[in-house]
Amino acid sequence: MKLFEHLKKKHEIKNDRNLAIALGVGHPVVSRIANGKQALSAEMILRIHETFDMPVKEIRQMMEE
């Protein structure tokens, strides 16, 4: 998922496991979303917004790319 790659690059996060830790979720959640097996929930959008101070509109735009 382009959104996760953007977050990892911008915030110098090494891998999906560390991204999951930053978001306060389990690694399998990030993995399922990244692999398209699970949709990005409203709760996860809020976590990304609060953790990385990223506007919800920008998160939604990156989800569509």
C-alpha angles and dihedrals in degrees: 000000000000092000093060092045089051092050093048093049097043095046097036094242111166102213148344092277092058090045089054090051091050090051094045095240135112120271092243090062092056091043094052092048093046091050094048094246093116131034121239103259127215087249091056091047088054091048091052091047094050097040099045101023089237118156113250090231090058091047091052092048092052090049089060095051 
